[in-house]
Amino acid sequence: MRASPIGHASLPSMRTRAFQGPVGGMSPSQRSADLGEGHVLISTGHSADHADVIVVGAGISGLSVAHRLTRAGLSVSVLEAADRPGGRLSTEEIDGFRLDRVGQLLSTSYTELRRTASLVDVPLRPFAPGVLVHCGGRLQRTGETVRRAWDAGSTRGALTMARALASAPRPLDEARLSASLARLAGTSVERLMARPERTAAETLSGRGLPSRTTQGVLRPLLSALLCDPELTTSSRCADLALRGFARGRLCVPAGGAALLPERLAAALPEGTVTTGVRVRDASINRVSTEEYGELSCRALVLATGAREAAEVLPGLRVPRFHPVTVVHHSAPEAPPTGASLVLDADGGGPVSHTAVMSEVDPARAPRGGVLISSTVLGPPVPGLDGAVRRQLARLYGVATDAWEPLAVHHDPYAVPAMDAPHDVHRPVRVLAGLYVCGDHRSTSTVQGALLSARRTASAILRDFSVRPPESRPTRQAA
């Protein structure tokens, strides 16, 4: 298998420097690299040119695989082309503001966060319950009763609570939506995966809800959760996303998305991760790099993005991608929406969803600072900043003339598309000794990336006849 250099694009938001010299060929004092906030990576802690498993790619899938394998007693080398681990989960710091490059939404219901030992206690900052939807020229809160209804285990409870929402302009619509989402929350994943599969757009009208609810709430909500404005995503994956929304709270990692790969990298043994490494040729038991020559192994894991993995494995399925642009502004005063995620059902602008992130997570702004982050789905549009400002003025009901642009991050490959039909359990074992993992093998979420990593680690341990370590107790499910 031959490949051009593979790995994630360089994301210089942290102070990691590329390692110099042969992997493992230096003293510990020479091999360390600052990962920021006191985290240190060492280029290798075992043989200079051999490991049981070589993982190519240090996104959260690759780091999670390495974490599970090292806990089982295997030696692992993680090779990353960029100058820092993390892949798409990166955070840039500008003038004290911490700015995510993709702005992926998480849910407190993600079970894989609780099943990954080094992420069990990772601090998550939740948005306000439900979402604020701008529809018909006004903001209305919706979805806030669903979690309580599911906790109570009663669809009838959802109807009762939703009807009690004095602020809802259409209480019965809210009741029906809450009941529908509560039913999804109580449905097993296995049953959802057994449903007939169409596109998410095609199933909107079949949910027993009026058009004003499906178009005014569900469509913008699913667009935000899936980063898919056309809703070509598999209806099964859409149901999974709505189920997660109903069972938990939307949230973000404290201080930025980079916290997740930071935690995973810091939990690995010294010497596991090496950055600034370009893989030129690979096989099951050998990896050739530009910087450090040839490394040997018993198994190879490709944990890069789908496009990069296909360079090593011609014929590997490469999905379409949903491009995402995140626009960050600072403001002299916070808009009056608190920590809510704001969706635009009226259209008339490029922004899909927006939030005052300094209200959701104060660590993302300097003291007294206000950070507004807005997500644009699809290709970049001309005059983006002006169009975004005009739309945000309408959504928030405040003047945006004094807002200062901080950064615009565009990623044309931000989210692998999950077009119907979509297999959420794509094989991770190509053959004994060769494995592929990442969100493109599952669902295009942090949950999917971590689940793919767990499946990959399990496959390797079975092939190696190694018993996985006992799982430690996890925090209570959301």
N, C-alpha and C positions, 0 to 999 in steps of 0.2 A: 504494500500500500504506500503510495507516494502522495505527498501533499506540499502545497506552498505553505509558508508560515501560517500557523493557526493560533487562535486565542482571541480573547476579547480586546476590543479597542482600548487604547490607553485612556485611563480616567484619572487624571492627576489631582484628585481632590484630597489625597492624603499624602503624608510625607515619606512614602516608601521609596527606597532607591534600589535600582537593579543590583543584583549581586555580581561580584567580580571573581574571576578565577573558576577552577573546576568545582563542580558541586561536591561539597563535603571535603574539599582539599585545603581548608583553612582552619585556623584555630577558632574557638568559639568567639573570642573577642573580635576577630576579623569578620566573622560570618553574620553578625547581627545586623538587622535593618529596622529602623524605627517605623512602626505602623501607626503612630499617633496615639495620644492619650495613654502612653505607657505600655502599649502592646509591642512585643518584639517577636519577629520571626527569625529563625536561623536557617541557613541554606540547606543543611542536612545533618541528621544526627546519627545516621547509620553508614553503611558502605558508600564510598564515593560514587560508585557506578552501578549499584544494584539495589533493588527493592522488591519486595514481594509483589507490590502493585504500584504501577505508575498511573496517576490520574492527570489527564491533560485538561486544564481549565480550572480556575479557582473561583468560579461563581459559587452560589450557595449549594448547588447540587454536588459539585466536585468536592467542596469542603466538607459537606455532610457525609458523603461516601467515605472520605478519608477519616473523618471522626469515628464513624462506626467501625471501620476496619482496624484502626489503631487500637480502639478499645477492645477488640477481639484478639489483639496481640500480633497483628501483621505489621510489617514495615511498609510504609507508604511514602512515595514522593509525589507531590503535586507540582506540576509545571504550569506556569502562567505567563502568557506573552506580554501582558500589560505590566506596568510598574507597580501595581497594587492588586490585591485580591478583591473580589466582590462582583465582577461582571457588571450587569445592568443595575444592580443595587448599589449605587454610589451616591455620595453626598458631597457637594461642593460648598466650601465656606467662603463667603464674600462679605467683608465689612461686618463680621459677627453674625451674619445670617447663614443658616445651614439649609442648603437648597438641594432637594432631590432631583436627579436628572430625568427620571421616568415618572415618579409620583405614583407608584403602584399602591392601590388600596389593599389593606389586609383586613381580616376579620378575626375577632376574638374566638370565633368558633373553629379556627383552623386546628385540627387535631394533630397535625404533624409538628406544629410548634411544641406541643406537649410531649411528643414522642421523640424529640431530638434533645438529648441530655443537656447540651450546652445552651439550648434556647428555652428551656423550661421556665426560667425566671427572667427572661428578657422583658424589660419594661415596655409596655405598649400604651399609647395615648389614644383613647377613644374619641371619636366624634360624638356630638350630641345625639341622643336617640333618634332614629328615623332619619329623614332627609328633609330639607326645604326645597320645594319645587316651585319655580317661577312659571306660573301658568295663568293665562288670561289676564296678564298684566299685574298679578299680585303673587306674593310668596305665601305658600301654605305648607305646614308641616304634615308629613305623612309617614306612616310606618312605625311610629313610636310605640304603639300598643302591641305590636306583634310579639316581641320577646316576652312580655308579661303574659300574653295569651298562651304562648307555647309553654312557658314555665308552669302555668296553671293546668296545662294538659287539656284544655277545653276550647274547642272552636266556638261554642256558645259564649264562653268568656270573652273571646275576641269581639263578638258582636256587641256584647253588653258594654265593654270598655270603649269600643270605637264610637258607639252611639252617645257615650258620655262626653265625647270631645267637643266642648262648646266652641272651640276655635275653628273646627273644621267646617268649611263652607258647604260640603255635601256629606253629612254624617253617614248616610247609608252607603255611599260609595266607599268611604273610609272603612266602614264595617265590613263590606264585602271584600275589600282588598286585604284587610287584616285577617279575615277568615281564610282567604285563599293562601296567603303566605304562611299562616299557622298550620294549615294542612301540609304544605310543603315541608315545614320545619319538622313535622312529626313523621314524615315518610322516610324510609330507609334509603340509603344510597343504592342498594341493590334493586329496589323497586323502581327508583328513578331511572336507573340504567336499563331497565327492561321495557321502558315505555317506547312507543313508536318514535322514530327520529326524523325530524324535519328541521327546517331552519327556525331560529328563535322568532324571527318576524312572522313566520307562518302560523305559529302557535299562539300569538298574542290574542287573537280573536276567540280562541277556544278555551279561555280560562274562566268563562262565565262572568266576565266583568264588562261593564259598559265601555263603549269606545272612548269616552272622555277619560276613563281611568287607565285603560291600556295605553292610549296615546299620550295622556297628560302625566302619567306617573311611571308605569312599567317600562315604556320605551326609553325615556331618558335614564331611568335607573339602570336598566340592563346595558345601555350604551356605556355608562360610566363603569359598571362592574366588569364588563367584558372588553372595554376599549374598542368597541365595534359599533360604529354609528349606523351601519346598514343592517345589523343583526342577522348576518349570514351564519353566525355561530350555531353549532348543533343545539337543538332544543334541550337535549339532555344536559349539556354543559350549562345552558342558561338556567335550567332547573337547579343544578348544583349551586350556581352563583346565588340565586334567590333563596335557596335553602340556607346557605351560609349567612346571608343577610338577615334572615328571619331568626336564626338560632343564636346570633351574636351581635356584636357592635362593630361597625367599621372602625378601623384604627390605623395608626402608623407607628413604627418603632420610635422610641424616644430619641430625639436628637438627630434623626435622619435614618434613611433606609440602610446606610452603610453599617449600622449597628449590628445587623444580622450576620454578615460575613465577618465583621470584626470579632464577634463572639465566637463564631465557629473557628476562625483562624487562631485565636488566642488559646482555645482549648486543645489544639493539636500539640503533639510532642515537638520539642525543638528540632528544627531542621526539616520539617515536613514540607513546607511551601517554599518554592523558589520562583521569584518573579523575573521578568525580562528574559524569558526563555522562549525561543522560537523553534518549534518542532518541524523538521524538514522531512522526516521519513519515519514510519512506524510500522511495527508488526506486533504480534501477540506477545513476544518475549524480548522486544528490542525497540528502543526509541532513539532516533538520531536527532541531535539538536545542533544548531549553529554555534551556540556559545560554549557548550560543555562536552561536545562529542557524543559518543554512544553510551547509552544507559541500558542495562538489562533488567528484566523483570519476569515474573511468572504470569502476570495478567496486566492488561491495558484497559483503562476506562477513558472513554472520550466524553468529557463533561463540558464541552464547549457549546456554543449555540449550534442550531441545526445546520446552518450554512457551512460553518467551519468543520463540523463533524463529517459532512458529505464530501469535503475535500480529501479526507483520509479514507472514507468509505464510499466510493462512487456507487450510486444507486440507492443510497439512503434517502428516505423520503424527506424532502424539504418543504415545509408549509409556506403559504403566503404569510405576510406579516402585516400587522396593523401599525402604521406609523403614529407616533405620539410626540407632541410638542408641549413642554411645560414652560409657562411664562410666569416669572416671579416678579412681584412689585413690593416695594416698601411704601408705607402710607403714614402720614402724620397722626391719623386717628384710626382706630379699628372700626370697620363697618358694624352695624348693629345686629349681626347674625350670630354672634357668639361662636361656638365651636361646631357649627352645623356645616354639613356638606350641602352645597347649593347646586341644584340641577336646573337647567333651562329647557323647559318643555315648549316654549314659544318659538325657539330658534331665533333667527335674525342676527346671528353672530357666530364666530368660530368656536367659542368656548363650550365644551360639553359640561364640565363641572368645575367648581371653584370653592375655595374655603379660606378663611382667615387662619392660616396655619399657626400663627403665634398664639391664637386662642386655643387651638387643639393641643399644641405642644409648645409651651413657652421657651423651651430650650432651643428652638429653631430661630430665635431672634435675640439680638442684644437687649439689655435692659431698656425698657421704654420703646423698643422697636415694634413695628407692626409688619407682618409678612403675609401677603396674599399670594397664593399659588393657584394657577388656573391651568386646566388641561385642555388642549386642542387635539381632537382626533382627526386623522387624515393627513394629507400632504400639507406643507406650509402654504399659507395664503399671502398674497401681496399686502403690504401695509398692515402687517399683523398687529403691531403694538397699538396703533390707532383703533383698529377694529375691536381688539380685546378691551381697550379702555372704554369705548362706547358701550359695549355690551355689559361690562361690569358695572358701569354707572347705572344702567337700567336694572340689573339684577340686585345690586346692593342698595339702590336708592340714594346714592351719595355721589358727589362730584369726585372725579378721578384725575382732574387736571394736575393736582399736586403730587400724585403718586410717582415714585421714581422707579424706573426699570432696573432690576438687579441682574437678571440673566434670562436667556431663552435657550432651552435645551431641546434639541430635536433629535429623535432617534427613529430612522426609517424602519428599523427592525425591532422595535420595542417589545411587541407582543406577538408571539406565534399565533396565527389564526387557527381557530378550532372549527373549521367549516364542516357542515354535515355531509357525509357521516364521519364521526370522529371517534377514534378508539382512545379512551382515557388510560388504557393499560397497554400501550405499545410495547413490544418486546424490548427489554434492556439487555438481554443476553443474546449477542449475535452468534457466538459459539463459545465453547469453553476457552476462557482466557481473553475474550474480547467482549466489551460491554459498552453500551451507550446510555447516558442518562441526561436528564434536563427537563425543563418544563414542556419542551416539545414532544416528550414521550408520555405526557400525562395531560394535565390541564395547565393553561398558561397563567399560573398563579404561583405565589410562594408555596402554597399548599402542594401544588402539583410538582414543583421542583424538589421539595423535600420528600414527597412520597416516592418519586422516581429514584431518588438517592437511596432511600431505605430498601426499595425493591432490588436495586443494583447491588448494594452491600450484601443483602441476603443471598442473592444468586452467587456471588463470589465466595461467600463463606460455605455455601453448599458444595460448590465445585472444589473448594480446598479441604472439605471435610472438617471444617472448624466450627465449633459450637459458638453461637453468638453470646455475648455477655448478657447477664441478667439485667433487665431494665430496672432502673431506679424508679421510685414513686414519682408520679407526675402531678402537676397542679390540677385542681378541679376543673372539669370540662366547663367551657363557657355555655 
